[in-house]
Amino acid sequence: MKIDWAALGSVFGVSLVATVALVGLFTLGIVGLSKQEQAAARGGSATLARTGAYACFALCAAAVAYGIYLIVV
């Protein structure tokens, strides 16, 4: 049995980058929602924060759906 260390390292690197990106995107969505609540408490409009948060969550859902697609197909 021979292990292809280059391929294993490549998979590890891509998995690490994808995980950090996905967690960071979800965190940006949560921050956007918290900014929306702060803006509403101050009496301002928070549509930009809400739209950005929903866009981050939509991108997270798209990334998860693409991952599931890659596994199934």
Predicted model as a PDB file, atoms N, CA, C, CB and O in Angstrom, pLDDT in the B-factor column:
MODEL        1                                                                  
ATOM      1  N   MET A   1       0.848  -1.174   0.000  1.00 84.00           N  
ATOM      2  CA  MET A   1       0.000   0.000   0.000  1.00 84.00           C  
ATOM      3  C   MET A   1       0.899   1.245   0.000  1.00 84.00           C  
ATOM      4  CB  MET A   1      -0.968  -0.006   1.231  1.00 84.00           C  
ATOM      5  O   MET A   1       1.819   1.370   0.809  1.00 84.00           O  
ATOM      6  N   LYS A   2       0.607   2.150  -0.922  1.00 90.00           N  
ATOM      7  CA  LYS A   2       1.398   3.364  -1.053  1.00 90.00           C  
ATOM      8  C   LYS A   2       0.479   4.573  -0.893  1.00 90.00           C  
ATOM      9  CB  LYS A   2       2.139   3.404  -2.422  1.00 90.00           C  
ATOM     10  O   LYS A   2      -0.577   4.648  -1.521  1.00 90.00           O  
ATOM     11  N   ILE A   3       0.882   5.498  -0.062  1.00 91.00           N  
ATOM     12  CA  ILE A   3       0.086   6.693   0.189  1.00 91.00           C  
ATOM     13  C   ILE A   3       0.622   7.825  -0.668  1.00 91.00           C  
ATOM     14  CB  ILE A   3       0.107   7.080   1.693  1.00 91.00           C  
ATOM     15  O   ILE A   3       1.821   8.103  -0.667  1.00 91.00           O  
ATOM     16  N   ASP A   4      -0.264   8.469  -1.392  1.00 93.00           N  
ATOM     17  CA  ASP A   4       0.112   9.639  -2.193  1.00 93.00           C  
ATOM     18  C   ASP A   4       0.032  10.864  -1.281  1.00 93.00           C  
ATOM     19  CB  ASP A   4      -0.825   9.804  -3.465  1.00 93.00           C  
ATOM     20  O   ASP A   4      -1.033  11.459  -1.117  1.00 93.00           O  
ATOM     21  N   TRP A   5       1.173  11.231  -0.689  1.00 95.00           N  
ATOM     22  CA  TRP A   5       1.204  12.290   0.311  1.00 95.00           C  
ATOM     23  C   TRP A   5       0.865  13.649  -0.288  1.00 95.00           C  
ATOM     24  CB  TRP A   5       2.567  12.345   0.968  1.00 95.00           C  
ATOM     25  O   TRP A   5       0.290  14.494   0.398  1.00 95.00           O  
ATOM     26  N   ALA A   6       1.206  13.874  -1.544  1.00 95.00           N  
ATOM     27  CA  ALA A   6       0.886  15.148  -2.190  1.00 95.00           C  
ATOM     28  C   ALA A   6      -0.623  15.318  -2.331  1.00 95.00           C  
ATOM     29  CB  ALA A   6       1.561  15.237  -3.570  1.00 95.00           C  
ATOM     30  O   ALA A   6      -1.158  16.398  -2.078  1.00 95.00           O  
ATOM     31  N   ALA A   7      -1.304  14.255  -2.734  1.00 95.00           N  
ATOM     32  CA  ALA A   7      -2.758  14.315  -2.867  1.00 95.00           C  
ATOM     33  C   ALA A   7      -3.414  14.479  -1.499  1.00 95.00           C  
ATOM     34  CB  ALA A   7      -3.290  13.050  -3.567  1.00 95.00           C  
ATOM     35  O   ALA A   7      -4.378  15.231  -1.358  1.00 95.00           O  
ATOM     36  N   LEU A   8      -2.899  13.783  -0.503  1.00 95.00           N  
ATOM     37  CA  LEU A   8      -3.444  13.905   0.849  1.00 95.00           C  
ATOM     38  C   LEU A   8      -3.256  15.321   1.382  1.00 95.00           C  
ATOM     39  CB  LEU A   8      -2.778  12.891   1.791  1.00 95.00           C  
ATOM     40  O   LEU A   8      -4.167  15.879   1.993  1.00 95.00           O  
ATOM     41  N   GLY A   9      -2.089  15.900   1.156  1.00 96.00           N  
ATOM     42  CA  GLY A   9      -1.847  17.275   1.579  1.00 96.00           C  
ATOM     43  C   GLY A   9      -2.729  18.264   0.846  1.00 96.00           C  
ATOM     44  O   GLY A   9      -3.187  19.244   1.434  1.00 96.00           O  
ATOM     45  N   SER A  10      -2.970  18.019  -0.433  1.00 97.00           N  
ATOM     46  CA  SER A  10      -3.841  18.880  -1.227  1.00 97.00           C  
ATOM     47  C   SER A  10      -5.276  18.839  -0.704  1.00 97.00           C  
ATOM     48  CB  SER A  10      -3.804  18.464  -2.702  1.00 97.00           C  
ATOM     49  O   SER A  10      -5.922  19.878  -0.574  1.00 97.00           O  
ATOM     50  N   VAL A  11      -5.761  17.660  -0.411  1.00 94.00           N  
ATOM     51  CA  VAL A  11      -7.111  17.524   0.135  1.00 94.00           C  
ATOM     52  C   VAL A  11      -7.215  18.199   1.496  1.00 94.00           C  
ATOM     53  CB  VAL A  11      -7.500  16.044   0.248  1.00 94.00           C  
ATOM     54  O   VAL A  11      -8.210  18.860   1.793  1.00 94.00           O  
ATOM     55  N   PHE A  12      -6.188  18.033   2.319  1.00 96.00           N  
ATOM     56  CA  PHE A  12      -6.177  18.685   3.623  1.00 96.00           C  
ATOM     57  C   PHE A  12      -6.209  20.203   3.480  1.00 96.00           C  
ATOM     58  CB  PHE A  12      -4.945  18.257   4.420  1.00 96.00           C  
ATOM     59  O   PHE A  12      -6.969  20.878   4.175  1.00 96.00           O  
ATOM     60  N   GLY A  13      -5.392  20.739   2.585  1.00 97.00           N  
ATOM     61  CA  GLY A  13      -5.330  22.186   2.391  1.00 97.00           C  
ATOM     62  C   GLY A  13      -6.643  22.761   1.889  1.00 97.00           C  
ATOM     63  O   GLY A  13      -7.106  23.785   2.390  1.00 97.00           O  
ATOM     64  N   VAL A  14      -7.243  22.111   0.908  1.00 94.00           N  
ATOM     65  CA  VAL A  14      -8.515  22.585   0.372  1.00 94.00           C  
ATOM     66  C   VAL A  14      -9.609  22.487   1.427  1.00 94.00           C  
ATOM     67  CB  VAL A  14      -8.908  21.784  -0.878  1.00 94.00           C  
ATOM     68  O   VAL A  14     -10.442  23.386   1.540  1.00 94.00           O  
ATOM     69  N   SER A  15      -9.614  21.422   2.186  1.00 94.00           N  
ATOM     70  CA  SER A  15     -10.618  21.264   3.248  1.00 94.00           C  
ATOM     71  C   SER A  15     -10.454  22.338   4.315  1.00 94.00           C  
ATOM     72  CB  SER A  15     -10.514  19.869   3.887  1.00 94.00           C  
ATOM     73  O   SER A  15     -11.444  22.886   4.800  1.00 94.00           O  
ATOM     74  N   LEU A  16      -9.225  22.639   4.682  1.00 96.00           N  
ATOM     75  CA  LEU A  16      -8.974  23.662   5.684  1.00 96.00           C  
ATOM     76  C   LEU A  16      -9.430  25.033   5.205  1.00 96.00           C  
ATOM     77  CB  LEU A  16      -7.499  23.699   6.040  1.00 96.00           C  
ATOM     78  O   LEU A  16     -10.097  25.758   5.943  1.00 96.00           O  
ATOM     79  N   VAL A  17      -9.077  25.390   3.981  1.00 96.00           N  
ATOM     80  CA  VAL A  17      -9.475  26.692   3.430  1.00 96.00           C  
ATOM     81  C   VAL A  17     -10.992  26.793   3.303  1.00 96.00           C  
ATOM     82  CB  VAL A  17      -8.816  26.920   2.059  1.00 96.00           C  
ATOM     83  O   VAL A  17     -11.576  27.824   3.636  1.00 96.00           O  
ATOM     84  N   ALA A  18     -11.632  25.732   2.825  1.00 94.00           N  
ATOM     85  CA  ALA A  18     -13.089  25.753   2.670  1.00 94.00           C  
ATOM     86  C   ALA A  18     -13.782  25.863   4.022  1.00 94.00           C  
ATOM     87  CB  ALA A  18     -13.569  24.493   1.935  1.00 94.00           C  
ATOM     88  O   ALA A  18     -14.778  26.575   4.145  1.00 94.00           O  
ATOM     89  N   THR A  19     -13.279  25.181   5.026  1.00 95.00           N  
ATOM     90  CA  THR A  19     -13.877  25.240   6.352  1.00 95.00           C  
ATOM     91  C   THR A  19     -13.739  26.625   6.959  1.00 95.00           C  
ATOM     92  CB  THR A  19     -13.242  24.207   7.263  1.00 95.00           C  
ATOM     93  O   THR A  19     -14.702  27.161   7.508  1.00 95.00           O  
ATOM     94  N   VAL A  20     -12.560  27.206   6.867  1.00 97.00           N  
ATOM     95  CA  VAL A  20     -12.340  28.549   7.417  1.00 97.00           C  
ATOM     96  C   VAL A  20     -13.206  29.568   6.682  1.00 97.00           C  
ATOM     97  CB  VAL A  20     -10.845  28.943   7.319  1.00 97.00           C  
ATOM     98  O   VAL A  20     -13.774  30.463   7.307  1.00 97.00           O  
ATOM     99  N   ALA A  21     -13.310  29.439   5.359  1.00 95.00           N  
ATOM    100  CA  ALA A  21     -14.130  30.370   4.580  1.00 95.00           C  
ATOM    101  C   ALA A  21     -15.603  30.243   4.937  1.00 95.00           C  
ATOM    102  CB  ALA A  21     -13.935  30.128   3.084  1.00 95.00           C  
ATOM    103  O   ALA A  21     -16.297  31.252   5.068  1.00 95.00           O  
ATOM    104  N   LEU A  22     -16.080  29.035   5.092  1.00 96.00           N  
ATOM    105  CA  LEU A  22     -17.493  28.824   5.407  1.00 96.00           C  
ATOM    106  C   LEU A  22     -17.837  29.330   6.805  1.00 96.00           C  
ATOM    107  CB  LEU A  22     -17.845  27.342   5.288  1.00 96.00           C  
ATOM    108  O   LEU A  22     -18.875  29.963   6.999  1.00 96.00           O  
ATOM    109  N   VAL A  23     -16.980  29.058   7.768  1.00 97.00           N  
ATOM    110  CA  VAL A  23     -17.203  29.552   9.130  1.00 97.00           C  
ATOM    111  C   VAL A  23     -17.121  31.077   9.167  1.00 97.00           C  
ATOM    112  CB  VAL A  23     -16.173  28.937  10.104  1.00 97.00           C  
ATOM    113  O   VAL A  23     -17.915  31.726   9.848  1.00 97.00           O  
ATOM    114  N   GLY A  24     -16.167  31.646   8.439  1.00 96.00           N  
ATOM    115  CA  GLY A  24     -16.053  33.103   8.377  1.00 96.00           C  
ATOM    116  C   GLY A  24     -17.265  33.747   7.739  1.00 96.00           C  
ATOM    117  O   GLY A  24     -17.724  34.791   8.201  1.00 96.00           O  
ATOM    118  N   LEU A  25     -17.790  33.147   6.694  1.00 96.00           N  
ATOM    119  CA  LEU A  25     -18.981  33.670   6.035  1.00 96.00           C  
ATOM    120  C   LEU A  25     -20.189  33.610   6.957  1.00 96.00           C  
ATOM    121  CB  LEU A  25     -19.263  32.896   4.752  1.00 96.00           C  
ATOM    122  O   LEU A  25     -20.978  34.553   7.013  1.00 96.00           O  
ATOM    123  N   PHE A  26     -20.335  32.514   7.674  1.00 97.00           N  
ATOM    124  CA  PHE A  26     -21.457  32.393   8.615  1.00 97.00           C  
ATOM    125  C   PHE A  26     -21.316  33.422   9.739  1.00 97.00           C  
ATOM    126  CB  PHE A  26     -21.526  30.957   9.204  1.00 97.00           C  
ATOM    127  O   PHE A  26     -22.306  34.002  10.184  1.00 97.00           O  
ATOM    128  N   THR A  27     -20.092  33.641  10.189  1.00 97.00           N  
ATOM    129  CA  THR A  27     -19.845  34.635  11.238  1.00 97.00           C  
ATOM    130  C   THR A  27     -20.206  36.037  10.754  1.00 97.00           C  
ATOM    131  CB  THR A  27     -18.371  34.594  11.684  1.00 97.00           C  
ATOM    132  O   THR A  27     -20.785  36.825  11.502  1.00 97.00           O  
ATOM    133  N   LEU A  28     -19.868  36.345   9.512  1.00 95.00           N  
ATOM    134  CA  LEU A  28     -20.258  37.646   8.954  1.00 95.00           C  
ATOM    135  C   LEU A  28     -21.778  37.801   8.915  1.00 95.00           C  
ATOM    136  CB  LEU A  28     -19.677  37.816   7.542  1.00 95.00           C  
ATOM    137  O   LEU A  28     -22.297  38.893   9.142  1.00 95.00           O  
ATOM    138  N   GLY A  29     -22.479  36.729   8.632  1.00 95.00           N  
ATOM    139  CA  GLY A  29     -23.940  36.782   8.654  1.00 95.00           C  
ATOM    140  C   GLY A  29     -24.478  37.068  10.045  1.00 95.00           C  
ATOM    141  O   GLY A  29     -25.412  37.854  10.203  1.00 95.00           O  
ATOM    142  N   ILE A  30     -23.900  36.442  11.043  1.00 94.00           N  
ATOM    143  CA  ILE A  30     -24.338  36.680  12.419  1.00 94.00           C  
ATOM    144  C   ILE A  30     -24.025  38.111  12.840  1.00 94.00           C  
ATOM    145  CB  ILE A  30     -23.666  35.685  13.382  1.00 94.00           C  
ATOM    146  O   ILE A  30     -24.839  38.753  13.505  1.00 94.00           O  
ATOM    147  N   VAL A  31     -22.863  38.611  12.462  1.00 92.00           N  
ATOM    148  CA  VAL A  31     -22.493  39.995  12.782  1.00 92.00           C  
ATOM    149  C   VAL A  31     -23.448  40.971  12.092  1.00 92.00           C  
ATOM    150  CB  VAL A  31     -21.028  40.282  12.358  1.00 92.00           C  
ATOM    151  O   VAL A  31     -23.851  41.977  12.675  1.00 92.00           O  
ATOM    152  N   GLY A  32     -23.799  40.663  10.853  1.00 90.00           N  
ATOM    153  CA  GLY A  32     -24.760  41.509  10.142  1.00 90.00           C  
ATOM    154  C   GLY A  32     -26.104  41.573  10.829  1.00 90.00           C  
ATOM    155  O   GLY A  32     -26.719  42.637  10.900  1.00 90.00           O  
ATOM    156  N   LEU A  33     -26.565  40.447  11.336  1.00 89.00           N  
ATOM    157  CA  LEU A  33     -27.841  40.446  12.056  1.00 89.00           C  
ATOM    158  C   LEU A  33     -27.739  41.204  13.368  1.00 89.00           C  
ATOM    159  CB  LEU A  33     -28.301  39.017  12.320  1.00 89.00           C  
ATOM    160  O   LEU A  33     -28.700  41.860  13.769  1.00 89.00           O  
ATOM    161  N   SER A  34     -26.610  41.133  14.041  1.00 88.00           N  
ATOM    162  CA  SER A  34     -26.458  41.882  15.291  1.00 88.00           C  
ATOM    163  C   SER A  34     -26.374  43.378  15.015  1.00 88.00           C  
ATOM    164  CB  SER A  34     -25.206  41.412  16.055  1.00 88.00           C  
ATOM    165  O   SER A  34     -26.868  44.177  15.812  1.00 88.00           O  
ATOM    166  N   LYS A  35     -25.762  43.772  13.907  1.00 85.00           N  
ATOM    167  CA  LYS A  35     -25.725  45.187  13.534  1.00 85.00           C  
ATOM    168  C   LYS A  35     -27.124  45.683  13.179  1.00 85.00           C  
ATOM    169  CB  LYS A  35     -24.763  45.411  12.350  1.00 85.00           C  
ATOM    170  O   LYS A  35     -27.445  46.850  13.405  1.00 85.00           O  
ATOM    171  N   GLN A  36     -27.951  44.807  12.628  1.00 82.00           N  
ATOM    172  CA  GLN A  36     -29.327  45.174  12.308  1.00 82.00           C  
ATOM    173  C   GLN A  36     -30.085  45.522  13.582  1.00 82.00           C  
ATOM    174  CB  GLN A  36     -30.035  44.033  11.554  1.00 82.00           C  
ATOM    175  O   GLN A  36     -30.823  46.507  13.619  1.00 82.00           O  
ATOM    176  N   GLU A  37     -29.909  44.724  14.613  1.00 78.00           N  
ATOM    177  CA  GLU A  37     -30.593  44.987  15.875  1.00 78.00           C  
ATOM    178  C   GLU A  37     -30.102  46.280  16.512  1.00 78.00           C  
ATOM    179  CB  GLU A  37     -30.395  43.822  16.838  1.00 78.00           C  
ATOM    180  O   GLU A  37     -30.891  47.027  17.091  1.00 78.00           O  
ATOM    181  N   GLN A  38     -28.804  46.549  16.411  1.00 80.00           N  
ATOM    182  CA  GLN A  38     -28.258  47.794  16.962  1.00 80.00           C  
ATOM    183  C   GLN A  38     -28.785  48.997  16.211  1.00 80.00           C  
ATOM    184  CB  GLN A  38     -26.732  47.781  16.916  1.00 80.00           C  
ATOM    185  O   GLN A  38     -29.107  50.013  16.826  1.00 80.00           O  
ATOM    186  N   ALA A  39     -28.879  48.904  14.903  1.00 77.00           N  
ATOM    187  CA  ALA A  39     -29.386  50.019  14.109  1.00 77.00           C  
ATOM    188  C   ALA A  39     -30.867  50.250  14.385  1.00 77.00           C  
ATOM    189  CB  ALA A  39     -29.159  49.760  12.614  1.00 77.00           C  
ATOM    190  O   ALA A  39     -31.316  51.395  14.440  1.00 77.00           O  
ATOM    191  N   ALA A  40     -31.624  49.180  14.557  1.00 75.00           N  
ATOM    192  CA  ALA A  40     -33.050  49.323  14.863  1.00 75.00           C  
ATOM    193  C   ALA A  40     -33.241  49.946  16.240  1.00 75.00           C  
ATOM    194  CB  ALA A  40     -33.759  47.957  14.795  1.00 75.00           C  
ATOM    195  O   ALA A  40     -34.184  50.710  16.449  1.00 75.00           O  
ATOM    196  N   ALA A  41     -32.358  49.629  17.176  1.00 79.00           N  
ATOM    197  CA  ALA A  41     -32.470  50.209  18.518  1.00 79.00           C  
ATOM    198  C   ALA A  41     -32.161  51.705  18.498  1.00 79.00           C  
ATOM    199  CB  ALA A  41     -31.524  49.490  19.492  1.00 79.00           C  
ATOM    200  O   ALA A  41     -32.695  52.463  19.308  1.00 79.00           O  
ATOM    201  N   ARG A  42     -31.301  52.127  17.574  1.00 81.00           N  
ATOM    202  CA  ARG A  42     -30.963  53.541  17.457  1.00 81.00           C  
ATOM    203  C   ARG A  42     -31.939  54.300  16.574  1.00 81.00           C  
ATOM    204  CB  ARG A  42     -29.567  53.692  16.912  1.00 81.00           C  
ATOM    205  O   ARG A  42     -31.823  55.517  16.432  1.00 81.00           O  
ATOM    206  N   GLY A  43     -32.894  53.608  15.984  1.00 76.00           N  
ATOM    207  CA  GLY A  43     -33.901  54.258  15.161  1.00 76.00           C  
ATOM    208  C   GLY A  43     -33.511  54.392  13.703  1.00 76.00           C  
ATOM    209  O   GLY A  43     -34.194  55.092  12.956  1.00 76.00           O  
ATOM    210  N   GLY A  44     -32.444  53.752  13.273  1.00 72.00           N  
ATOM    211  CA  GLY A  44     -31.998  53.844  11.885  1.00 72.00           C  
ATOM    212  C   GLY A  44     -32.513  52.688  11.049  1.00 72.00           C  
ATOM    213  O   GLY A  44     -33.191  51.785  11.541  1.00 72.00           O  
ATOM    214  N   SER A  45     -32.173  52.742   9.773  1.00 72.00           N  
ATOM    215  CA  SER A  45     -32.557  51.672   8.858  1.00 72.00           C  
ATOM    216  C   SER A  45     -31.437  50.638   8.803  1.00 72.00           C  
ATOM    217  CB  SER A  45     -32.862  52.233   7.438  1.00 72.00           C  
ATOM    218  O   SER A  45     -30.257  50.985   8.780  1.00 72.00           O  
ATOM    219  N   ALA A  46     -31.815  49.393   8.785  1.00 79.00           N  
ATOM    220  CA  ALA A  46     -30.810  48.322   8.818  1.00 79.00           C  
ATOM    221  C   ALA A  46     -30.953  47.384   7.626  1.00 79.00           C  
ATOM    222  CB  ALA A  46     -30.923  47.525  10.119  1.00 79.00           C  
ATOM    223  O   ALA A  46     -30.613  46.205   7.722  1.00 79.00           O  
ATOM    224  N   THR A  47     -31.446  47.890   6.520  1.00 84.00           N  
ATOM    225  CA  THR A  47     -31.667  47.004   5.376  1.00 84.00           C  
ATOM    226  C   THR A  47     -30.353  46.493   4.782  1.00 84.00           C  
ATOM    227  CB  THR A  47     -32.468  47.729   4.302  1.00 84.00           C  
ATOM    228  O   THR A  47     -30.291  45.355   4.317  1.00 84.00           O  
ATOM    229  N   LEU A  48     -29.303  47.318   4.792  1.00 84.00           N  
ATOM    230  CA  LEU A  48     -28.024  46.868   4.245  1.00 84.00           C  
ATOM    231  C   LEU A  48     -27.434  45.740   5.089  1.00 84.00           C  
ATOM    232  CB  LEU A  48     -27.036  48.039   4.165  1.00 84.00           C  
ATOM    233  O   LEU A  48     -26.926  44.756   4.551  1.00 84.00           O  
ATOM    234  N   ALA A  49     -27.504  45.886   6.407  1.00 85.00           N  
ATOM    235  CA  ALA A  49     -26.986  44.839   7.293  1.00 85.00           C  
ATOM    236  C   ALA A  49     -27.794  43.552   7.137  1.00 85.00           C  
ATOM    237  CB  ALA A  49     -27.015  45.310   8.762  1.00 85.00           C  
ATOM    238  O   ALA A  49     -27.224  42.461   7.105  1.00 85.00           O  
ATOM    239  N   ARG A  50     -29.096  43.673   7.043  1.00 89.00           N  
ATOM    240  CA  ARG A  50     -29.951  42.493   6.902  1.00 89.00           C  
ATOM    241  C   ARG A  50     -29.715  41.817   5.556  1.00 89.00           C  
ATOM    242  CB  ARG A  50     -31.435  42.879   7.049  1.00 89.00           C  
ATOM    243  O   ARG A  50     -29.646  40.590   5.480  1.00 89.00           O  
ATOM    244  N   THR A  51     -29.590  42.612   4.498  1.00 90.00           N  
ATOM    245  CA  THR A  51     -29.354  42.049   3.177  1.00 90.00           C  
ATOM    246  C   THR A  51     -27.999  41.353   3.115  1.00 90.00           C  
ATOM    247  CB  THR A  51     -29.436  43.141   2.113  1.00 90.00           C  
ATOM    248  O   THR A  51     -27.883  40.269   2.542  1.00 90.00           O  
ATOM    249  N   GLY A  52     -26.984  41.963   3.695  1.00 90.00           N  
ATOM    250  CA  GLY A  52     -25.662  41.335   3.726  1.00 90.00           C  
ATOM    251  C   GLY A  52     -25.664  40.042   4.519  1.00 90.00           C  
ATOM    252  O   GLY A  52     -25.034  39.060   4.125  1.00 90.00           O  
ATOM    253  N   ALA A  53     -26.374  40.045   5.639  1.00 93.00           N  
ATOM    254  CA  ALA A  53     -26.453  38.835   6.456  1.00 93.00           C  
ATOM    255  C   ALA A  53     -27.162  37.717   5.704  1.00 93.00           C  
ATOM    256  CB  ALA A  53     -27.178  39.124   7.776  1.00 93.00           C  
ATOM    257  O   ALA A  53     -26.709  36.572   5.719  1.00 93.00           O  
ATOM    258  N   TYR A  54     -28.259  38.038   5.053  1.00 95.00           N  
ATOM    259  CA  TYR A  54     -28.986  37.021   4.299  1.00 95.00           C  
ATOM    260  C   TYR A  54     -28.157  36.516   3.116  1.00 95.00           C  
ATOM    261  CB  TYR A  54     -30.327  37.581   3.804  1.00 95.00           C  
ATOM    262  O   TYR A  54     -28.231  35.339   2.763  1.00 95.00           O  
ATOM    263  N   ALA A  55     -27.372  37.399   2.507  1.00 96.00           N  
ATOM    264  CA  ALA A  55     -26.501  36.977   1.408  1.00 96.00           C  
ATOM    265  C   ALA A  55     -25.427  36.011   1.917  1.00 96.00           C  
ATOM    266  CB  ALA A  55     -25.844  38.206   0.736  1.00 96.00           C  
ATOM    267  O   ALA A  55     -25.116  35.021   1.254  1.00 96.00           O  
ATOM    268  N   CYS A  56     -24.865  36.298   3.088  1.00 96.00           N  
ATOM    269  CA  CYS A  56     -23.870  35.395   3.678  1.00 96.00           C  
ATOM    270  C   CYS A  56     -24.477  34.032   3.979  1.00 96.00           C  
ATOM    271  CB  CYS A  56     -23.286  36.002   4.961  1.00 96.00           C  
ATOM    272  O   CYS A  56     -23.865  33.000   3.701  1.00 96.00           O  
ATOM    273  N   PHE A  57     -25.675  34.027   4.545  1.00 97.00           N  
ATOM    274  CA  PHE A  57     -26.332  32.753   4.846  1.00 97.00           C  
ATOM    275  C   PHE A  57     -26.685  31.999   3.568  1.00 97.00           C  
ATOM    276  CB  PHE A  57     -27.596  32.988   5.681  1.00 97.00           C  
ATOM    277  O   PHE A  57     -26.601  30.772   3.527  1.00 97.00           O  
ATOM    278  N   ALA A  58     -27.078  32.729   2.526  1.00 97.00           N  
ATOM    279  CA  ALA A  58     -27.392  32.075   1.251  1.00 97.00           C  
ATOM    280  C   ALA A  58     -26.139  31.461   0.635  1.00 97.00           C  
ATOM    281  CB  ALA A  58     -28.028  33.078   0.269  1.00 97.00           C  
ATOM    282  O   ALA A  58     -26.198  30.366   0.075  1.00 97.00           O  
ATOM    283  N   LEU A  59     -25.007  32.156   0.733  1.00 97.00           N  
ATOM    284  CA  LEU A  59     -23.759  31.594   0.216  1.00 97.00           C  
ATOM    285  C   LEU A  59     -23.330  30.364   1.013  1.00 97.00           C  
ATOM    286  CB  LEU A  59     -22.651  32.648   0.246  1.00 97.00           C  
ATOM    287  O   LEU A  59     -22.800  29.408   0.447  1.00 97.00           O  
ATOM    288  N   CYS A  60     -23.557  30.388   2.318  1.00 96.00           N  
ATOM    289  CA  CYS A  60     -23.259  29.200   3.136  1.00 96.00           C  
ATOM    290  C   CYS A  60     -24.122  28.021   2.696  1.00 96.00           C  
ATOM    291  CB  CYS A  60     -23.489  29.497   4.640  1.00 96.00           C  
ATOM    292  O   CYS A  60     -23.625  26.907   2.532  1.00 96.00           O  
ATOM    293  N   ALA A  61     -25.406  28.271   2.508  1.00 96.00           N  
ATOM    294  CA  ALA A  61     -26.303  27.206   2.075  1.00 96.00           C  
ATOM    295  C   ALA A  61     -25.909  26.687   0.696  1.00 96.00           C  
ATOM    296  CB  ALA A  61     -27.752  27.702   2.060  1.00 96.00           C  
ATOM    297  O   ALA A  61     -25.980  25.485   0.441  1.00 96.00           O  
ATOM    298  N   ALA A  62     -25.495  27.588  -0.195  1.00 97.00           N  
ATOM    299  CA  ALA A  62     -25.066  27.168  -1.534  1.00 97.00           C  
ATOM    300  C   ALA A  62     -23.802  26.319  -1.461  1.00 97.00           C  
ATOM    301  CB  ALA A  62     -24.825  28.392  -2.431  1.00 97.00           C  
ATOM    302  O   ALA A  62     -23.681  25.333  -2.188  1.00 97.00           O  
ATOM    303  N   ALA A  63     -22.864  26.687  -0.598  1.00 95.00           N  
ATOM    304  CA  ALA A  63     -21.637  25.913  -0.454  1.00 95.00           C  
ATOM    305  C   ALA A  63     -21.931  24.521   0.097  1.00 95.00           C  
ATOM    306  CB  ALA A  63     -20.649  26.644   0.458  1.00 95.00           C  
ATOM    307  O   ALA A  63     -21.350  23.538  -0.362  1.00 95.00           O  
ATOM    308  N   VAL A  64     -22.818  24.431   1.066  1.00 94.00           N  
ATOM    309  CA  VAL A  64     -23.189  23.123   1.623  1.00 94.00           C  
ATOM    310  C   VAL A  64     -23.910  22.289   0.567  1.00 94.00           C  
ATOM    311  CB  VAL A  64     -24.086  23.294   2.879  1.00 94.00           C  
ATOM    312  O   VAL A  64     -23.638  21.097   0.425  1.00 94.00           O  
ATOM    313  N   ALA A  65     -24.827  22.909  -0.174  1.00 96.00           N  
ATOM    314  CA  ALA A  65     -25.542  22.182  -1.225  1.00 96.00           C  
ATOM    315  C   ALA A  65     -24.582  21.696  -2.306  1.00 96.00           C  
ATOM    316  CB  ALA A  65     -26.627  23.070  -1.847  1.00 96.00           C  
ATOM    317  O   ALA A  65     -24.745  20.590  -2.822  1.00 96.00           O  
ATOM    318  N   TYR A  66     -23.581  22.508  -2.656  1.00 95.00           N  
ATOM    319  CA  TYR A  66     -22.597  22.094  -3.651  1.00 95.00           C  
ATOM    320  C   TYR A  66     -21.759  20.927  -3.130  1.00 95.00           C  
ATOM    321  CB  TYR A  66     -21.688  23.276  -4.031  1.00 95.00           C  
ATOM    322  O   TYR A  66     -21.443  20.006  -3.883  1.00 95.00           O  
ATOM    323  N   GLY A  67     -21.401  20.961  -1.855  1.00 92.00           N  
ATOM    324  CA  GLY A  67     -20.662  19.851  -1.268  1.00 92.00           C  
ATOM    325  C   GLY A  67     -21.454  18.561  -1.298  1.00 92.00           C  
ATOM    326  O   GLY A  67     -20.916  17.498  -1.608  1.00 92.00           O  
ATOM    327  N   ILE A  68     -22.734  18.657  -0.974  1.00 96.00           N  
ATOM    328  CA  ILE A  68     -23.597  17.471  -1.026  1.00 96.00           C  
ATOM    329  C   ILE A  68     -23.728  16.980  -2.467  1.00 96.00           C  
ATOM    330  CB  ILE A  68     -24.998  17.784  -0.433  1.00 96.00           C  
ATOM    331  O   ILE A  68     -23.729  15.776  -2.720  1.00 96.00           O  
ATOM    332  N   TYR A  69     -23.836  17.918  -3.407  1.00 97.00           N  
ATOM    333  CA  TYR A  69     -23.905  17.553  -4.821  1.00 97.00           C  
ATOM    334  C   TYR A  69     -22.649  16.798  -5.252  1.00 97.00           C  
ATOM    335  CB  TYR A  69     -24.092  18.807  -5.689  1.00 97.00           C  
ATOM    336  O   TYR A  69     -22.736  15.801  -5.969  1.00 97.00           O  
ATOM    337  N   LEU A  70     -21.485  17.274  -4.816  1.00 93.00           N  
ATOM    338  CA  LEU A  70     -20.233  16.608  -5.181  1.00 93.00           C  
ATOM    339  C   LEU A  70     -20.157  15.199  -4.601  1.00 93.00           C  
ATOM    340  CB  LEU A  70     -19.037  17.431  -4.705  1.00 93.00           C  
ATOM    341  O   LEU A  70     -19.615  14.291  -5.229  1.00 93.00           O  
ATOM    342  N   ILE A  71     -20.701  15.024  -3.407  1.00 94.00           N  
ATOM    343  CA  ILE A  71     -20.674  13.699  -2.780  1.00 94.00           C  
ATOM    344  C   ILE A  71     -21.632  12.740  -3.494  1.00 94.00           C  
ATOM    345  CB  ILE A  71     -21.042  13.802  -1.284  1.00 94.00           C  
ATOM    346  O   ILE A  71     -21.297  11.576  -3.710  1.00 94.00           O  
ATOM    347  N   VAL A  72     -22.807  13.223  -3.854  1.00 97.00           N  
ATOM    348  CA  VAL A  72     -23.841  12.352  -4.431  1.00 97.00           C  
ATOM    349  C   VAL A  72     -23.529  12.006  -5.878  1.00 97.00           C  
ATOM    350  CB  VAL A  72     -25.216  13.022  -4.342  1.00 97.00           C  
ATOM    351  O   VAL A  72     -23.711  10.862  -6.295  1.00 97.00           O  
ATOM    352  N   VAL A  73     -23.065  12.973  -6.642  1.00 92.00           N  
ATOM    353  CA  VAL A  73     -22.856  12.730  -8.082  1.00 92.00           C  
ATOM    354  C   VAL A  73     -21.525  12.185  -8.359  1.00 92.00           C  
ATOM    355  CB  VAL A  73     -23.038  13.969  -8.872  1.00 92.00           C  
ATOM    356  O   VAL A  73     -21.193  11.927  -9.516  1.00 92.00           O  
TER     357      VAL A  73                                                      
ENDMDL                                                                          
END                                                                             
